[in-house]
Structures are given as C-alpha cells and as structure tokens.
Amino acid sequence: MNQDTIDLDTISQQLHDRALALSQSQSQEGQDHALMMSALATLAAAVRTLDDDVARLDGPKGIGASGS
C-alpha cells in the first residue's frame, strides 16, 4: 500500500467523523454539509478500493510491468 492510499484512508475516516458530528446539527445547512462530506468519504473509499484492484491486476513490479 503506498502513501497516497494511506492518505485516502485517513481522509475518508476524517470526513466520516466530521459528517457524523455535523449530522447532529439542528440546522438544515449543517445536515446538508454532513451529507456532502459523507458522499466524499464514500468516494475516497471507492478510489482506494479501485487503486487496490488496479495494483492487483497490474501485477508485481519488474520487467515489463507498468510500475517498474
């Protein structure tokens, strides 16, 4: 797992935490922001999963691999 993927995990978790805090807000604007943050966190998690899948399909680094 590379540093960018680790950063996506951290960002996703922070967005989920902030969304949870904002969802408790009484204002509609706070709840709207919570929904947007939750969607961004889900997107970050999907990108991380896609990165893992691509890395698996790409194979190990070495002769002929695109990661070499």
C-alpha angles and dihedrals in degrees: 000000000000129000094260091057091049089051090053090054091051093046092048092051093047091050091050091050093049091045090053091051092047093047088066089060119115093218123088090224091058091050090048090052089049090054092050092048091049090052091050091050090052090049091051090051091049092051090050091051091048090051090053091049093049091048090052093048092045092058129215122325114265143092110352096004117124091229095062 
